[in-house]
Amino acid sequence: MVEGLAGEWTDQTEGSSTKLNLMTTISGSGDDLEALDKTQFRIVFCTENSTGDSLLKDHTYAVDTAAEAFIDISSTGSHNHSGTNDGGSLIDIFSGNPLFADTGSYFMHNIDKARWVETVTSTGSTANDTDGSTGELSFKLSSGATSGAAATLAMKGLKLDFSKRSSFQFKGRIGTATSIALHSGVNADDVTAVDSNTAKYNAEVCTATNSNWNLRTASGSNKTSSDTGIAISANRFAIRIEHYPDLGTPEVDMYLDANTVFQKTSDIPVTGTTAVAALTKHSLKNSTAADRTYFVYANRLRYYISDNWV
């Protein structure tokens, strides 16, 4: 039994302002909380930053044993999930989330087109490539020199659940940044196909429209492509696309190198799944009688599975 004013309540315990102050949570502005006698209470909640921001709005604080200082208890301390007393063991975290998948290093290193499904038209082709300046491995999509020719590589996999959050990122390079169209993303259409309403999100380029990166989304019933205002180039780039179907207003965010995030809230998929053979896809087409190339160095997809997987 804990003795003293801060001990447990019983049917015979007499209520008093002193005991109530010790055992209930006091709320107030940071400055008001700072002015309290720390020996008279234990837990407080801050509704407004204190002068100098020593106490922060929406943070909860405990008074230390010496009644001399506040301890911010709003954040969880660092831990490494080594066992039940350390945030739960790591294996139990994975076991408790069996539908979460991370393609991780398998598609991030030693990239190989043989792991992907190839579709080509006319003079289009795909090949593994080693960068002559950096030695990085990639796969190369090539249109060849016939106008309108195309090449596509798609990743097969367990279906993605569009009602849950997901994230796709990749590193690439466009060989020549003119007379080109490409799609890279989740459940994306082949670049030769008519844009569909099928649930998706993908980065997109079509120089017949503009020379910028665009973000395309489709909800299953409608579709739109939005101009990010960020110009394409023949340099290496990194793209990350984050899907948030569970927000009050669902959105998809696209990050391109060090540019400010581009947010899209129209036609966001919140239901449905990917096709088995179109989990992620990179698709290229030219619009001139000259070869156009697209190099993809690394891929990563984090998502929740909607499939026969328990």
DRENDRENBA-315580 format. One record per atom (N, C-alpha, C): x, y, z; residue in one letter. Coordinates in steps of 0.1 Angstrom, whole numbers, plus 5000, padded with zeros to 4 digits. Layout:
# residues N
XYZA/...
//
This chain:
# residues 310
500849885000M/500050005000M/500950125000M/500550224991V/501250354991V/500650445002V/501550495011E/501050575022E/501150725019E/500450805027G/500550945025G/499451005016G/499551135014L/498451205007L/498251144993L/499351094987A/499251054973A/498950904972A/498550834983G/498150694984G/496850674977G/496450554976E/495150524969E/493950564977E/492850594970W/491650624976W/490950504982W/490250514993T/489450404999T/488050465002T/487150375006D/485750425009D/485750525021D/486850525029Q/486950605041Q/487750735038Q/488450745027T/489350855024T/488550985024T/489051085032E/488351215032E/488951295020E/488051355012G/488551445001G/489051575007G/490151625001S/490651755005S/491351814993S/491451944993S/492052014982S/493551974980S/494251944991T/495651894990T/495751764983T/494851664987K/494951534981K/494451544966K/493451624963L/492951634950L/493951694941L/494751794946N/495751864938N/496851764934N/497151674944L/498251574941L/497751464931L/496551434931M/496051314924M/495151344912M/495051464908T/494251504896T/495151584887T/494751604875T/495551684865T/495051824864T/495951914867I/495652054866I/496052114852I/495152184846S/495352244833S/495452394834S/496352454825G/496452594825G/497552644816G/497652774815S/498752824806S/500152794812S/501152794804G/502452764809G/502952864820G/502552984818D/502953084829D/502253054842D/500953024841D/500252994853D/500752874860D/501152764852L/501652644858L/502952664864L/503852754858E/505152784863E/505052844877E/503952924879A/503752994892A/503252914903A/502852794900L/502352704911L/503452654920L/503052614932D/503952554942D/504052404938D/505252364934K/505452234929K/505252124940K/505352164952T/505152064963T/503652024965T/502752094958Q/501352084961Q/500651994950Q/501351954939F/500651884929F/501651784922F/501151704912R/502051604906R/502051614891R/500751624885I/500651624870I/499951744865I/500451804854V/499751924849V/499751914833V/498751984828F/498651984813F/498652134809F/499552164799C/499752304794C/498852334783C/498052444784T/497152484773T/497652604765T/498852654769E/499452764762E/500952774765E/501752794755N/503152804758N/503452904769N/504452874777S/504952974787S/505853074781S/506053184787T/506953284783T/508353224782T/508953224770G/510253164769G/510153014765G/508852964764D/508652824759D/509252714768D/509352744781S/509852634789S/508752524791S/507552564790L/506452464790L/505652484777L/505252374770L/504752384756L/503252344756L/502552414748K/501152384746K/500852244742K/499852174748D/499452044746D/500451934751D/501351974760H/502251884766H/501851854780H/502051734785T/501751694799T/503051684806T/503051734819Y/504351734827Y/504051674840Y/505151604846A/505151554859A/506151644867A/505851654880V/506851724889V/507851624894V/509151654894D/510151554899D/509951534914D/510651434919T/510551394933T/510951504943T/511951584939A/512351694947A/511451814946A/510451814938A/509451924936A/510152044932A/511152034923E/511952144918E/511752174903E/511352074895A/511352084881A/510252004874A/509852044862F/508851974854F/509651864845F/508951754844I/509451644835I/508451624824I/508751654811D/507851634800D/507551484798D/506351444800I/506051304798I/505151284786I/505151374777S/504351364764S/505051264754S/506351254755S/507051164746S/507451034752S/507550934744T/508050804749T/509550804748T/510150754759G/511650744759G/512150654748G/513450664745S/514050584735S/514050434740S/513850344731H/513850204734H/514150124722H/514549994723N/514949924711N/514149794709N/513049784716H/512049674714H/512849534716H/513549524727S/514249404730S/513449304737S/512249344743G/511449254750G/510149324755G/509349254763T/508049304767T/508149424775T/509249444782N/509349564791N/510049684784N/510249664771D/510949764763D/510249794750D/508949814751G/508049854740G/507549734732G/507849614737G/507449484730G/508549444721G/508749314720S/509849254712S/509549284697S/510649304689L/510549334675L/509749234667L/509949104670I/509248994663I/507749004666I/507349044678D/505949054681D/505349174673D/506049284671I/505549394663I/505249354649I/506249274643F/506049224629F/504849124629F/504849034639S/503748934639S/502449004641S/502349114648G/501149184650G/500649264639G/501549274628N/501149354616N/501549274604N/500949154602P/501249064591P/500949114578P/500049214577L/499649264563L/500549384559L/501449424567F/502349534563F/503549474556F/503949524544A/505049474536A/505949594532A/507249564532D/508249654527D/509149584518D/509149624505T/509949564495T/511449584498T/511749684505G/513149714510G/514249674501G/515249614506S/516549594498S/516349514486S/515349424485Y/515249334474Y/515149414461Y/514449534461F/514349614449F/515149744450F/515949754460M/516749874462M/518149854457M/518649724457H/520049694454H/520149594443H/521149594435N/521349494425N/520149474416N/519649584412I/518349584404I/518549504391I/517549424388D/517549324377D/516249324370D/516249344357K/514949344350K/514249214349K/515049104352A/514448974352A/513448954363A/513449034373R/512549024384R/511149094381R/511149164369W/509949244365W/509349184353W/508049224350V/507349174338V/507549284327V/508049234316E/508349324304E/507249324294E/506949454290T/506049474278T/506649574269T/506749544256V/507349634247V/506449644234V/506549754228T/505849774215T/506849824205T/506649784192S/507549834181S/509049814184S/509849914184T/511249904186T/511649924201T/510649924210G/510949934224G/511649814230G/512449834240S/513249724246S/513649764260S/514049654268T/514549684282T/515849604283T/516649654292A/517949584295A/518549624308A/519349544314N/520149584326N/521249674321N/521649764330D/522649864326D/523549894338D/524749924335T/525749974346T/526150104342T/525950204351D/526250344348D/527750364346D/528150424335G/529550434331G/530250534340G/529550624347S/530250724355S/530250684370S/529250614375T/529150584389T/529250434392T/529050354382G/529050214384G/527650154390G/526650244391E/525350204396E/524650114387E/524050004392L/523249914384L/521849974382L/521249954371S/519850004368S/519249914358S/517949924356F/517349874343F/517049994334F/517149964321K/516950074311K/515750044303K/514850144302L/513750134292L/514150214280L/514050154268S/514450224256S/513350214246S/513050324239S/511950324229S/512450284215S/513750294213G/514250274199G/513850394191G/514150394178A/514050504170A/512750514162A/511750444166T/510450454160T/509550534168T/508950634162S/508050724170S/506850644175S/506550664188G/505450604195G/505750464200G/507050424199A/507450294205A/507550304220A/507350194227A/507350194242A/507950074248A/508350094261A/508849984269A/508350004283A/507949894289T/507349894303T/507949774311T/508249804324L/508549694333L/507649714345L/507049604349A/506049614360A/506449504371A/506249544383M/506549444395M/505249374398M/505349244398K/504249154403K/504349154418K/503249124425G/503249114439G/501949104445G/501849074458L/500649064466L/499949204465L/498649204463K/497849324460K/497949424472K/498049554468L/498049664477L/496649704481L/496449744493D/495149784498D/495149934498D/494349994489F/494250144488F/493550214499F/492950134508S/492250204519S/493250224531S/494450174529K/495550194539K/496650284534K/497450344542R/498550424538R/499650344531R/500250404521S/501350334514S/502350444510S/503550394506S/504650494501S/505450424491S/505650494479F/506550444469F/507650544466F/508850494465Q/509950584462Q/510950514452Q/511550594444F/512450544434F/513550644430F/514650594424K/515650684419K/515850654404K/515850764396G/515950744382G/516650844374G/516750834361R/517350934352R/516750924338R/516351034333I/515851044319I/517051074310I/517150994299G/518251004290G/518251134283G/517051174276T/516851294269T/515551354273T/515551474278A/514251524284A/513451604274A/513251544262T/512351604252T/511651484245T/510451514239S/509751414231S/509551284238S/509051294250I/509051174259I/507751174267I/507251054271A/506151034280A/506550914289A/506250924302L/506550814311L/505550814323L/505350694328H/504650674341H/505450594350H/505550634363S/506250554373S/505450564386S/504950454391G/504150454403G/503350324406G/502350334414V/501650224419V/500350204411V/500250084405N/499150044397N/498950134384N/500050194380A/500050294369A/499650224356A/499050294347D/498750244334D/499950244325D/500050144316D/501050154306D/500950284299D/502050344295V/502050484289V/501350474275V/501250364269T/500650354256T/499050334257T/498550314269A/497150294271A/496450424274A/495150424271V/494250534275V/494250554290V/494450674295D/494450694310D/493150644316D/493250554326S/492050494331S/491650544345S/490450514350N/490050554363N/490450454374N/491150344370T/491650244379T/492450304390T/492150264403A/492850324414A/494350324412A/495050434415K/496450444412K/497050574418K/498350584419Y/499050704420Y/500450684414Y/500850784406N/502150774399N/502650914394N/503950924394A/504651034387A/504451024372A/504451134366E/504051134351E/504851244344E/505251214332V/505851314323V/505151294309V/504751404303C/504251404289C/504651544283C/505751544276T/506351664270T/505451724260T/504451644255A/503451704245A/502551804253A/502451784266T/501551874274T/502451984281T/503451944288N/504452044294N/505751964297N/506752034301S/508051974304S/508251964319S/507151944327N/507251934341N/506851794346N/507251764358W/506751644365W/505251664369W/504451564367N/503051574370N/502751454380N/501751474388L/501251374397L/499851324393L/499751194390R/498451144386R/497851054397R/496551074399T/495850984408T/494550954402T/494050834406A/492650794401A/492050724413A/490750754415S/489950704426S/489250574424S/489150534411G/488350414407G/487150464399G/486750594401S/485650644393S/486050764386S/487150834389N/487650954382N/489150954383N/489751044375K/491151054374K/491551204371K/492751244376T/493251374372T/494851364373T/495451454365S/496851464366S/497151614369S/498051634379S/498251774384S/499751814381S/499951934376D/501251984373D/501952024386D/503151964389T/503852004401T/504652144399T/504852184386G/505552304383G/507152274384G/507552154386I/508952124387I/509352064373I/510352124367A/510752084354A/511551954354A/511351874343I/512151754342I/513551794336I/514551704338S/515851724333S/516551594330S/517651594324A/518451464321A/519351434333A/519151484345N/519951454356N/519251344365N/520051284374R/519451194383R/518451264392R/517451184396F/516451244405F/515951134415F/515351174425A/514751084435A/513351134438A/512351044437I/510951074439I/510450984450I/509651044459R/508850964469R/507451014469R/506450914468I/505050944468I/504350884480I/503750964488E/503050914500E/501550924498E/500850814502H/499450804500H/498750804514H/497850904516Y/497150914529Y/495650904526Y/495050784525P/493650774523P/492750794535P/493350794547D/492650804559D/492450944565D/493051044559L/492951174564L/491451224562L/491051334569G/489751394567G/489551424552G/490551484546T/490551504532T/491751424526T/491451304520P/492551224516P/493451294506P/494751254507E/495751324498E/496851234494E/497551274483V/498751204479V/499851314479V/500951294485D/502051394485D/503251334477D/503851424469M/504951384461M/506151474464M/507251404467Y/508551474470Y/509551444458Y/510151554453L/511151534442L/512351604446L/513451524449D/514751584454D/514451674466D/515051794465A/514951884477A/513851984475A/512951964465N/511852054463N/510752044474N/509952144476T/508852144485T/507852044481T/507251974491V/506251874488V/505151924480V/504751844470F/503551874462F/502351794467F/501251854471Q/500151784477Q/498951784467Q/498351674466K/497151654457K/496051594464K/494851654463T/493651604471T/492551564462T/492651574449S/491551544440S/491751394435S/490651324435D/490651184429D/491651094436D/491651094449I/492551014457I/491950874459I/492650764456P/492050634459P/491950604474P/490750554478V/490550524492V/490050384493V/489750314482T/489250174482T/489950104470T/489749974470G/490249894459G/491649844461G/492149774451T/493449704452T/494249724439T/495549694440T/496249694427T/496049564420T/496349554407A/496449434400A/497649354404A/497649224403V/498749134407V/499949174399V/499849204386A/500949224377A/501249374376A/500649454384A/500949604383A/501049664396A/501749594406L/501949654419L/502649794417L/503749794411T/504449914407T/504849904392T/505150014386K/505350004371K/506150134367K/507050104357H/507750214350H/507550194335H/507050294329S/506650284315S/507050404307S/507650384295L/508250494287L/507750484272L/507550604266K/507250604252K/507850734246K/508350724234N/508850844227N/507750904218N/507951034213S/507051094204S/507851154193S/508951094189T/509851134178T/510551014173T/511051024161A/511750904155A/513250904159A/513350904173A/514750894179A/514550824192A/515650754196D/515650674208D/515450764220D/514650714229R/514550784242R/514750674253R/515450714264T/515850614274T/515450664288T/515150564297Y/514750594311Y/515450494319Y/516250534329F/517050444338F/516450454352F/516250334358V/515650324371V/516650244380V/517250314390Y/518350264398Y/517850184411Y/516750224416A/516250164429A/514750194431A/514150094438N/512650114441N/512450064455N/511450124461R/510950074474R/509450104476R/508750004480L/507350014482L/506949964496L/506250054504R/505850014517R/504250024517R/503649904520Y/502149904519Y/501549794527Y/500149804528Y/499449694534Y/498749604524Y/498849484526I/498449384516I/496849354517I/496249344506S/494849304505S/494849184496S/495049064501D/495248944493D/495148824503D/495348704497N/495248584505N/496548574514N/496548644525W/497848664533W/497348694547W/497748604556V/497248624570V/498448634580V/
//
